[in-house]
Amino acid sequence: MKKSRLVVGATCAALVGALALTACSSDGGSGGDDGSKKITFMFRGGPDEKKAYEAAIDKYTEATGVDVEMIVTDADQYATKLQAAVAGNNVPDVFYIEQASLQSYVASGVLLDITDQVEASDVDLDNLWEYGVDSYRFDGTLQGTPEGRLYGLPKDIGPFSFGYNKTMLEAAGIPLPDKDTPLTWEQFVEICKQLTTDTDGDGAVDQWGTGLNVQWNLQSMVWSNGADFIDADRTTVTVDTPEFADALQKFADLTNVDAVTPSASDAATLDTYQRWMAGEIGFFPVGPWDVSVYNDLDFDYDLIPWPTVGDGGTATWVGSLGIGVSATSKHPDEAVELVTYLSADAEAQQTLVDANIQVPNLIDVATDWAQAADAEPANRQEFLDIAQDYGRAMPAAFTYGAAWYDELWTNIQPVLDGKQTAADYLADVQPRMQALLDESIANAEQAFAGR
């Protein structure tokens, strides 16, 4: 999976020291001698996203007279360049924020509280995905609750769906999965076994049932088995349970017992994302950010619910990127106006959606988008079902830093290689995760002390 396109990780938590050392003045958004106003907008994305934003912002400038300087980076460089801007007292007027970065930005005074401006605008928050809006609310203690103040609006939401190679299944004579009823884990593994074959007869497997990544795909299995990574109060790590161990063990068994996914050595030659793109994998995750590329592949694909491991029902995560305003912008009203335009203006949303880079933020636009006769993939509705019904935040999305969560993946490889049981590993790693979570809670309390 292309990690750089996913919206997880506490990129800002690592920057909190630099953030706290600066008053964060915004020099770029000034204007000309003729009284015109200019603001800066920093974001990350590829060519498709840049082109779509250029078109949307041209319309914004035409309508408002406000000039917008776009600062675009690729995903891997964004956090570093934003850190440099903050440390250099040159924070962009408007910029992307990750869910897991929000609290650090608020604590260090980088983000503007835009609650009052948004409420005074004509933005219909009820027509935006509730999960997306609440992701950028913070009440001083908890993030993601409806009671919190707004420190941004969603650039998008990212429902992480499950796809299958329709062409491959049809060629194998396998009935296509039901788009509304999730496969049980046993059904899923059985289909994967039928798909895992040596297609060219040279004695080596060259077509696989699936090719999942533990860091981005284990969540679905854990949640559907009734387990979780952290408790509801976000104070206690909960990975050392039989249900969690069962999910992780089943993930490892896909390689070591069921033999339906490439091994680590196979993936080193060609990773599973590349194999999916080449039509060599039957089932693979699909995010909205993938659609513009996947629609040009040499096979047909579609979306289905994630397979279920236990009785918890189908489950997956939904991410989000936000757009916030510098607390020291020289043109805060215009900056907030740009945020509301990009997040909630129907015409701007259509420009971004037409580029196949996101699910529409506006629910009514998204409904029409999902029901379009020429929808590609055909079952776009699955994205909306995740957004509205069963998608969850990533475990570290709303905690002050992700070190506790990242610790789970640090030494997990022996489990994936079949050299250590999932239960033994989880019993060993939970105390380390808890210590890091306790540390992050203490850091949050210190950061917000006196605010």
KAVENVEN-V436888 format. One record per residue. N is the residue number from 1. SS is DSSP state (~ for helix, > for strand, _ for the rest). OMEGA is omega in whole degrees, -180 to 180 (none if undefined). Layout:
n ss omega
N SS OMEGA
N SS OMEGA
//
This chain:
n ss omega
1 _ -179
2 _ -175
3 ~ -175
4 ~ -180
5 ~ -176
6 _ -172
7 _ 179
8 _ 177
9 _ -177
10 _ -176
11 _ -178
12 _ -178
13 ~ 179
14 ~ -176
15 ~ -169
16 ~ 178
17 ~ 179
18 ~ -180
19 ~ -176
20 ~ -176
21 _ -174
22 _ 176
23 _ 171
24 _ 175
25 _ -178
26 _ -175
27 _ -170
28 _ -173
29 _ -179
30 _ 179
31 > -178
32 _ 179
33 _ -178
34 _ 179
35 _ 178
36 _ -178
37 > -179
38 > 176
39 > -180
40 > 180
41 > -179
42 > 180
43 > 180
44 > 179
45 _ 178
46 _ -177
47 ~ -179
48 ~ -178
49 ~ 180
50 ~ -179
51 ~ -180
52 ~ 179
53 ~ 177
54 ~ -179
55 ~ -178
56 ~ -176
57 ~ 174
58 ~ 179
59 ~ 178
60 ~ -180
61 ~ 179
62 ~ -177
63 ~ -172
64 ~ -175
65 _ 180
66 _ 179
67 > -179
68 > 174
69 > -179
70 > 175
71 > -174
72 > 176
73 > 170
74 _ -172
75 ~ -176
76 ~ -177
77 ~ -170
78 ~ -176
79 ~ -180
80 ~ -179
81 ~ 176
82 ~ 177
83 ~ 179
84 ~ 179
85 ~ 179
86 ~ -179
87 ~ -180
88 _ 180
89 _ -178
90 _ -178
91 _ 176
92 _ 178
93 _ -178
94 > -177
95 > 176
96 > 171
97 > 174
98 > 180
99 ~ -175
100 ~ 178
101 ~ -168
102 ~ -175
103 ~ 178
104 ~ 178
105 ~ 179
106 ~ -178
107 ~ -176
108 _ 175
109 _ -179
110 _ -174
111 > 175
112 _ 171
113 _ -175
114 _ -175
115 ~ -174
116 ~ -180
117 ~ -180
118 ~ -180
119 ~ 180
120 ~ 180
121 _ 179
122 _ 179
123 _ 177
124 _ -178
125 ~ 179
126 ~ 179
127 ~ 171
128 > 179
129 _ -178
130 ~ 180
131 ~ -179
132 ~ -180
133 ~ -176
134 ~ 178
135 _ -176
136 _ 172
137 > 179
138 > -176
139 _ -178
140 _ 178
141 _ -177
142 _ 174
143 > 174
144 _ 179
145 _ -177
146 _ -176
147 _ -173
148 _ 174
149 > -178
150 > 176
151 _ 178
152 _ 172
153 > -178
154 > 166
155 > 178
156 > 163
157 > -176
158 > 177
159 > -175
160 _ -172
161 > -178
162 > -178
163 > 175
164 > 179
165 > -176
166 ~ 180
167 ~ -179
168 ~ -179
169 ~ 179
170 ~ 179
171 ~ -180
172 _ -180
173 _ -179
174 _ 178
175 _ -179
176 _ -180
177 _ 177
178 _ -177
179 _ -177
180 _ -176
181 _ -178
182 _ 172
183 _ 168
184 > -180
185 ~ -179
186 ~ 177
187 ~ 180
188 ~ -179
189 ~ -180
190 ~ 177
191 ~ 179
192 ~ 178
193 ~ 178
194 ~ -178
195 ~ -176
196 _ -172
197 > 171
198 _ -173
199 _ -177
200 _ 173
201 _ -179
202 _ 177
203 _ -180
204 _ 177
205 _ 178
206 _ 173
207 > -172
208 > 178
209 > -179
210 > -179
211 _ -172
212 _ 178
213 _ -172
214 ~ -174
215 ~ -177
216 ~ -173
217 ~ 180
218 ~ -176
219 ~ -179
220 ~ -178
221 ~ -180
222 ~ -177
223 ~ -179
224 ~ 178
225 _ 175
226 _ -180
227 _ 179
228 _ -178
229 _ -173
230 > -178
231 _ -174
232 _ 179
233 _ -179
234 _ 179
235 _ -175
236 _ 176
237 > -172
238 _ -176
239 _ -176
240 _ 177
241 _ 178
242 ~ -178
243 ~ 178
244 ~ -180
245 ~ 179
246 ~ -180
247 ~ -179
248 ~ 179
249 ~ 178
250 ~ 177
251 ~ 180
252 ~ -179
253 ~ 177
254 ~ 178
255 ~ -167
256 ~ -179
257 _ -176
258 _ 178
259 _ -178
260 _ -179
261 _ 180
262 _ 175
263 _ 178
264 ~ 179
265 ~ 176
266 ~ -178
267 ~ 178
268 ~ 178
269 ~ 179
270 _ -174
271 _ -172
272 ~ 175
273 ~ 179
274 ~ 178
275 ~ 175
276 ~ -179
277 ~ -180
278 _ 179
279 _ -176
280 _ -177
281 > -175
282 > -177
283 > -177
284 > 179
285 > 178
286 > 172
287 _ 178
288 ~ 180
289 ~ -179
290 ~ -166
291 ~ -177
292 ~ 178
293 ~ -176
294 ~ -180
295 _ 179
296 _ -180
297 _ -176
298 _ 176
299 _ 177
300 _ 177
301 > 175
302 > -175
303 > 175
304 > 174
305 _ 177
306 _ 175
307 _ -178
308 > 178
309 _ -178
310 _ -174
311 _ -175
312 _ -178
313 _ 179
314 _ -175
315 _ 173
316 > 180
317 > 174
318 > -180
319 > 177
320 > 164
321 > 178
322 > 174
323 > -178
324 > -177
325 > 176
326 > 180
327 _ -179
328 _ 176
329 _ 177
330 _ 180
331 _ -175
332 ~ -179
333 ~ 179
334 ~ 179
335 ~ 178
336 ~ 178
337 ~ 177
338 ~ 179
339 ~ -179
340 ~ 178
341 ~ -177
342 ~ -176
343 ~ -166
344 ~ 177
345 _ -174
346 ~ -178
347 ~ 178
348 ~ 179
349 ~ -180
350 ~ 177
351 ~ -179
352 ~ -179
353 ~ 179
354 ~ 178
355 _ 180
356 _ -180
357 _ 180
358 _ 169
359 _ 179
360 _ 174
361 _ -178
362 > -173
363 ~ -179
364 ~ 176
365 ~ -180
366 ~ 180
367 ~ 177
368 ~ 180
369 ~ -178
370 ~ -175
371 ~ -178
372 _ -177
373 _ -179
374 _ -178
375 _ 180
376 _ 5
377 _ -174
378 _ -177
379 _ 175
380 _ -179
381 ~ -180
382 ~ 175
383 ~ -178
384 ~ 177
385 ~ 178
386 ~ -177
387 ~ -171
388 ~ -169
389 ~ -168
390 ~ 177
391 > 179
392 > 173
393 _ 172
394 _ -172
395 _ -178
396 _ -176
397 _ -173
398 _ 174
399 _ -177
400 _ -176
401 _ -176
402 _ -177
403 ~ -180
404 ~ -178
405 ~ 180
406 ~ -179
407 ~ -180
408 ~ -173
409 ~ -170
410 ~ -176
411 _ -175
412 _ -173
413 ~ 177
414 ~ 176
415 ~ -179
416 ~ 179
417 _ 179
418 _ -177
419 _ 179
420 _ 179
421 _ 178
422 ~ -178
423 ~ 180
424 ~ -179
425 ~ -177
426 ~ 176
427 ~ -179
428 ~ -172
429 ~ -176
430 ~ 180
431 ~ 178
432 ~ 177
433 ~ -179
434 ~ 179
435 ~ 179
436 ~ 176
437 ~ 177
438 ~ 180
439 ~ -180
440 ~ 177
441 ~ 178
442 ~ 178
443 ~ 179
444 ~ 179
445 ~ 179
446 ~ -177
447 ~ -176
448 ~ 179
449 _ 177
450 _ 179
451 _ none
//
